[in-house]
Amino acid sequence: MQLAACQDDAAALVRDCRRKRHERVAGQGGAHDARGVTDERKGTMMTKAGLMLIQSAVMRAVCTERTERDLRALQESFEQVCELPADVAWERKAAAHTEFHNLLADATGNPVFAILVRSMTGTLHDIMVMAGPAAEDIIIGSRSRLLRHLGARDEENAAAEMEDLLARLDDMRGQAATARRPRSQLVNSAILARQLSDPPRVISAGCSSPHRAR
């Protein structure tokens, strides 16, 4: 497959995933957009949105293009991570979980996806590390379901499973980051939020004014 054709296929899949994701969110009454968003998180949300779109497109491509050999490689990678001793450092386990995404990209047979996913592995690894060891059971459960969807070539459920995992990991990352913030910073943030939510004070009409006509 020529590079230009691969680029066109990748772009088409990403556009299709964006459309389907918007339809799914609209069908849920905009539940994902109803959360309060601070300026502080906009950059993170853009990264998360990009990750979701690319990974969702990759899942659809894998369902279409994967071979039995690809499926075995993914299964073996999953089993190897599950067999790591409990005392292995979480960063090492997160790196092994991240490698799974590279294998998924390879299974698309599209070099453009391979390049895109490998450019994101650092971000994926950082999200997993920041989410902490508590994320491992969530990742393993998701991988198990994902492998079933890939085996059945179920594009919709494979894409939804990956999006759900990334969203949950990002939520855990955010909670962990909040827990690590200094107490003084949390208190100042709470005070500022309360001040912004208080209604403005209105000066009583009976108050004297230095400019009142004599």
N, C-alpha and C positions, 0 to 999 in steps of 0.2 A: 504493500500500500504506500503510495507516494506521500511525502510530508504534507503537501498542500491539501490532499484529500483528508489526511488525518486531522489537520487543523480545522477543516470544514466540518468534519464529523464531530469533533470535540465541541466546537462552537455551537453546533445545532443541538447537541445533547444538553449543554449548559443552558441554552435558551429554553429548551423544553422543560428542564427541571425547574427553572425560575417560574415559568408559567404555571406548572402543576403545583408548585409550592404556594404561589399566590392564591390559586384556586382552593387549596386545602385550608389555608389560613382564613380565607373569606368564608368558607363553609363552616368554620368553627366560630364565626362571628367576630373574627379579628382578635381572638384570644391572645395571640402572641404579641400583638401590637398594643394591647391595653396596659401593659406594664409601664410604670414610670421610668423614664430614661434620663440620666444625667449626662451632661456634656463630657464628664470624666470617662464614661463608658462607650462613647460613640465610636472611638477608634477600635476598641475591642469588638464591638458589635459588627463593625464592617469586616473585620478579620473573620469573625465567626460566620457571617453571612457568606463570605467567599469560600470558606472551608466547606460549608454545607452544600453550596451549589456544586463545587467541583467533586466532592465526595459522592454526592447523590448521583451526579452524571456518571461517575466511575462505576457505581453499583449497577446502573442500567446497562452500561457497556459490558461489564463482566457477565451479566446474565445472558447477554446476546452472544458474546464472543468466547467465553471461557471454554477450555477443554477439560477433559477428565484429569489430565496431568496438572493443570492449574488448580483444580479443585483439591487434588491430593496434596499439592504443595501448601495450600492454605490450611488444610486440615492438619498437616504435620507441624506447621508453624504454630497453630493454635495449641496443639497437644504439648509441644515443647515448652511453651510459656506456662501452661497449666502444671507441668512437672517441675518447674523451678522450685527449689527449697524455700520454705517460708522465711528464712533468715536472709535471703538475697535482698540487697538494697533496692528500694523502690525505684530509683532512677534507672537501674539496670533492667528491671521488669518493664518500666515504661518504654525503654528503648526497644525491647522485644515486642511489645504491643504495637509500637509505631512501625516496626518492620513489616507487620501484617499489612499495613496500608500500601507499602511499596509493592508487595506481592499482588495485591488487588489491582494496582495500576498496571503491572506487567500483564495481568490476565486479560486486560482489555485488548491487547494486541495493538494498541495505539501509542506510539512514542510520545505524542504530545501530552497525553494523560500521564505517562511515566515521568516526564519532565515537570509537569505542574505539581503532581503529588510529591515528588522528591523535593521540590522547592518549599513545600509546606511541612515537611516532616519535623523541622525544628520547632515550628509553632505547635504542632500536634503533641510533640514530646513535652514541651513546656506546659501545655494545658494539663496533660496527664500528671506531670510531676507536681504541679501546684494543686491539683485536685486531691492528691495524697493517696496513700495506700487503701483508704476506704473505697476508692473507685474501682479497685481490682475486681470485686465480685460483680459489679455492674458491667464492666468491660467483658468479663468472661461470659456472663449470661447473654450479653448482646452478641458476642462473637458466635456463640452456639446457635442462636436463632438466625443470625445472618448466613451462616454456612448452610442451614436448611433452605433458606430462601434462594441462595445462589445455586444449590443443587437442583432446585425445582425451576430455576430460571424465572423466578417471580420478581419482576422488576419493581413493582410498586412497593411490595413489603420490604424488599432489600434496601431500596432508597429510604423508605420511612424509618427503618431500623437504624440506619447509619445517622440520619438526621437527629433521631431521638437520642442516640448515644452522645453525639457531639453537644447537643443542647444540655443534657444532664451533666456532662463533664464540665461544661462552661459554668453551669450553675454552681457546681461544687468548687470550682476554681474561685468564683466570686465570693462564695461563703468563706472559704479558707483565707482569702486575701483580707476580707473584712475582719475576721477573727485575729489576724496578725497586726491589724492597725493599732497604734498606741491608744490607750483609753482617753487621753486628753484630746486626741484628734476626733474620736467618736463623739465625745461630749460636745466639742465645738460644732461638729456637723449637726448634732441634734438641736443645739441652741439656734443655729442659723436657720434650720428647717422650720423651727417653731416661730421664729421672727418673721420669716417669709409668709407663713400661713396666717399670722395674726392680721385682723382687719385694720386698716389705717385709722388712726384716731381723728375724730372730727372736732374742731374747736367749737365750743358752745357759742351760740349767737349772742348770749348775754355777756360775754367777756368784753372787757374794755379794749379799745384799740388806740394806739398812739396817733392814728390818722383820722379818728372820729371828729366829725365837724363839731365845733364848739357852739 
